[in-house]
Amino acid sequence: MLTFDPATHAYTFAGKRVASVTQILADVGMIDSRWFTEGAALRGTYVAQAVAWDMRDELDYDTLDEELKPYVDAAREFRAKVNFVPRLIEHPVYCEAWNYAGMLDVAGSFGGSDHNVESLIDWKCGVHAHWHPLQTKAYAIALGRVVVRASVLLRPDGTFRYIEHRQEHDDERLWLACVQVFHAKARQT
């Protein structure tokens, strides 16, 4: 069974520590940490949680910090515009074949609940980065049934930008290469 400790951002499966998707991407040099700040990381965490609560109808919008409201508004606008129906929200995934785990933001369908296209959306609060498609591909492999993968950039002015990740074969090859390099490095230490 997969467990996640939010305090340490650590995953375990069957009692053994498992690398996270972002840990793998950072370790192999795909994520440029020069652009990360504590404040931006914290904002991203808060926005993801607020959007998740909102999708579960658990958010008291009136008590939400004013800085977070435009991001929630942007996510609401996106979901309304494409009639996105969430199925899995802030859902932990584990890939036994490649031994990694992660927390997908949301999986669901476009066009309403009768639509059959499984989609995986990752909310982002900053600019688009080259590693975002690898992150969604990692989650898709672990989930096993995703057709559409995308990042939705939530902006502080309440707007959003949808970026579909269409390079299926290239993204899969590059992600699996990252996983192999990560595990090879771990075996050497």
VMD Tcl script that draws the C-alpha trace (Angstrom):
set ca {
  {0.00 0.00 0.00}
  {1.23 3.48 -0.92}
  {1.49 6.03 1.89}
  {2.40 9.71 1.70}
  {3.78 11.86 4.51}
  {2.95 15.48 3.66}
  {5.33 16.84 6.31}
  {8.38 15.25 4.66}
  {6.84 14.89 1.17}
  {7.90 11.24 1.30}
  {6.24 8.21 -0.25}
  {6.54 4.63 0.95}
  {5.24 1.47 -0.62}
  {5.15 -1.78 1.36}
  {7.25 -0.06 4.03}
  {10.04 1.04 1.64}
  {10.80 4.62 0.62}
  {9.89 5.41 -2.98}
  {11.21 8.32 -5.03}
  {8.72 10.97 -6.08}
  {8.25 12.21 -9.64}
  {9.57 15.68 -8.80}
  {12.48 14.20 -6.82}
  {13.51 12.17 -9.86}
  {13.18 15.14 -12.22}
  {15.23 17.36 -9.90}
  {17.89 14.73 -9.24}
  {18.58 14.14 -12.93}
  {18.75 17.88 -13.64}
  {15.46 18.41 -15.45}
  {14.19 20.98 -12.93}
  {16.19 24.18 -12.69}
  {15.94 25.02 -8.99}
  {17.37 28.53 -9.50}
  {13.84 29.71 -10.22}
  {12.26 28.18 -7.12}
  {11.72 30.27 -4.03}
  {10.24 29.16 -0.72}
  {7.40 31.63 -1.24}
  {6.56 30.35 -4.72}
  {6.64 26.74 -3.55}
  {4.38 27.55 -0.61}
  {1.98 29.47 -2.86}
  {1.83 26.48 -5.22}
  {1.04 24.15 -2.34}
  {-1.68 26.46 -1.01}
  {-3.21 26.98 -4.45}
  {-3.28 23.24 -5.18}
  {-4.95 22.57 -1.83}
  {-7.50 25.36 -2.29}
  {-8.38 24.17 -5.81}
  {-8.70 20.59 -4.54}
  {-11.03 21.71 -1.74}
  {-13.02 23.73 -4.26}
  {-13.45 20.73 -6.59}
  {-14.64 18.67 -3.60}
  {-17.06 21.45 -2.56}
  {-15.16 21.80 0.73}
  {-13.79 25.33 0.20}
  {-15.17 28.28 2.12}
  {-14.24 30.86 -0.51}
  {-15.05 33.83 1.72}
  {-12.38 32.81 4.25}
  {-9.74 32.14 1.60}
  {-6.65 34.37 1.61}
  {-7.13 37.17 -0.94}
  {-3.86 36.26 -2.71}
  {-5.19 32.77 -3.48}
  {-8.64 33.73 -4.77}
  {-7.57 34.63 -8.34}
  {-5.91 31.21 -8.75}
  {-9.06 29.42 -7.57}
  {-11.11 31.67 -9.88}
  {-8.86 30.70 -12.80}
  {-9.29 26.98 -12.05}
  {-13.05 27.46 -11.82}
  {-13.06 29.29 -15.15}
  {-11.08 26.49 -16.79}
  {-13.36 23.77 -15.44}
  {-16.48 25.69 -16.54}
  {-15.14 26.52 -19.99}
  {-14.34 22.89 -20.90}
  {-17.01 21.29 -18.68}
  {-14.32 19.36 -16.83}
  {-15.63 16.70 -14.45}
  {-13.03 15.64 -11.85}
  {-12.79 11.99 -10.83}
  {-9.53 11.83 -8.89}
  {-8.43 14.89 -6.89}
  {-5.01 15.20 -5.22}
  {-4.62 11.49 -5.79}
  {-1.44 9.55 -4.95}
  {-0.18 7.20 -7.67}
  {2.47 4.49 -7.66}
  {4.19 2.84 -10.61}
  {5.36 -0.57 -9.49}
  {7.13 -1.34 -12.78}
  {9.42 1.71 -12.44}
  {9.25 2.19 -8.64}
  {8.17 5.81 -8.31}
  {5.21 7.69 -6.84}
  {3.57 11.05 -7.11}
  {0.50 13.12 -6.33}
  {-1.55 14.01 -9.39}
  {-3.61 17.19 -9.12}
  {-6.72 16.00 -10.92}
  {-7.87 13.39 -13.40}
  {-11.29 13.48 -14.99}
  {-13.08 14.09 -18.26}
  {-13.76 16.97 -20.61}
  {-17.24 17.65 -21.89}
  {-19.19 16.36 -18.92}
  {-19.61 13.12 -17.08}
  {-20.83 11.20 -20.16}
  {-17.64 11.92 -22.03}
  {-15.16 9.06 -21.96}
  {-11.82 10.80 -22.51}
  {-9.70 10.37 -19.40}
  {-7.67 13.52 -18.84}
  {-4.94 14.45 -16.39}
  {-4.48 18.09 -15.42}
  {-1.60 19.52 -13.41}
  {-2.18 23.00 -11.97}
  {0.77 25.39 -12.20}
  {1.17 28.89 -10.73}
  {4.27 29.96 -12.62}
  {5.43 29.82 -16.20}
  {5.47 26.74 -18.39}
  {8.62 24.64 -17.99}
  {10.05 21.94 -20.25}
  {9.67 19.29 -17.54}
  {5.90 19.70 -17.05}
  {5.04 17.17 -19.81}
  {7.39 14.65 -18.19}
  {5.63 15.10 -14.88}
  {2.20 14.48 -16.38}
  {3.54 11.51 -18.38}
  {4.89 9.99 -15.16}
  {1.47 10.28 -13.53}
  {-0.23 8.93 -16.67}
  {2.00 5.85 -16.73}
  {1.29 5.21 -13.06}
  {-2.44 5.75 -13.53}
  {-2.49 3.65 -16.69}
  {-5.45 5.07 -18.55}
  {-4.90 8.71 -19.48}
  {-5.63 9.96 -22.98}
  {-5.11 13.72 -22.58}
  {-2.38 15.30 -20.43}
  {-2.03 19.02 -19.80}
  {-0.80 21.76 -17.55}
  {-3.13 24.58 -16.69}
  {-1.23 27.70 -15.72}
  {-3.28 29.57 -13.14}
  {-2.46 33.27 -13.15}
  {-2.67 35.84 -10.34}
  {-5.11 37.92 -12.44}
  {-7.70 35.11 -12.43}
  {-7.00 33.89 -15.97}
  {-5.53 30.59 -17.12}
  {-3.51 29.12 -19.96}
  {-4.13 25.54 -21.08}
  {-1.09 23.66 -22.44}
  {-1.75 20.18 -23.76}
  {1.16 17.75 -23.69}
  {1.01 15.99 -27.06}
  {4.43 14.37 -27.44}
  {3.34 11.00 -26.10}
  {6.19 8.84 -27.37}
  {8.95 11.40 -26.76}
  {7.67 12.26 -23.28}
  {7.48 8.60 -22.32}
  {10.99 7.81 -23.57}
  {12.49 10.84 -21.84}
  {10.62 10.23 -18.56}
  {11.68 6.57 -18.45}
  {15.27 7.59 -19.22}
  {15.11 9.97 -16.22}
  {13.83 7.14 -14.02}
  {16.59 4.80 -15.19}
  {19.30 7.40 -14.57}
  {17.86 8.16 -11.13}
  {17.85 4.49 -10.11}
  {21.33 3.91 -11.56}
  {22.67 6.83 -9.51}
  {20.94 5.48 -6.39}
  {22.57 2.07 -6.84}
  {26.03 3.71 -6.97}
  {25.67 5.39 -3.58}
}
mol new
graphics top color blue
foreach p $ca { graphics top sphere $p radius 0.5 }
foreach p [lrange $ca 0 end-1] q [lrange $ca 1 end] { graphics top cylinder $p $q radius 0.2 }
display resetview
